[in-house]
């Protein structure tokens, strides 16, 4: 129930429409893309680093595709491919020195007029055992230094718990930790 409610909140925010193409950055077992197919008649590409998750996601999907890859390297995806991009609790695993470049690559594959949403758990530990970076402050710094100059008119918004976090706090009130950052790519660059 939490996943269904969370997916509808996500797709409502993105204003997902039939026929749109989305990138699920860190797709795991593909739950969100399957929801996009089932409830919104949209399709997409899911990227994940875990082969078994990708295999399972692909076996359950009607028309979306999944790829086992290093999602920090998106050179193989053409510019302006996706209507929307989202990543939940995945960007905290990108080393801080590569995060700005990864965000820039994600925005490159996002179509003008599209939305990119990333949400981070503040208390998740990376594989290296370091605390995940403060997504709000690092995203602001990256936006000012790299993203805004690269994509004129790019709008960034930050939300704390209580936006998409409502979904998690409703079902897990003891874990009030989800925060999100959104970028809106202008229609004309």
Secondary structure, DSSP 8 states (H G I E B T S, - for coil): -HHHHHHHHHHHHHT--TT-EEEEET-TT-HHHHHHHHHH--EEEEEES-HHHHHHHHHH-SS-EEEES-TT--TTS-TT-EEEEEEES-GGGS-HHHHHHHHHHHHHHEEEEEEEEEEEETT-B-TTS-B---HHHHHHHHIIIIIHHHSTT-EEEEE-TTTTHHHHHHH-TT---EEEEEEE--S--
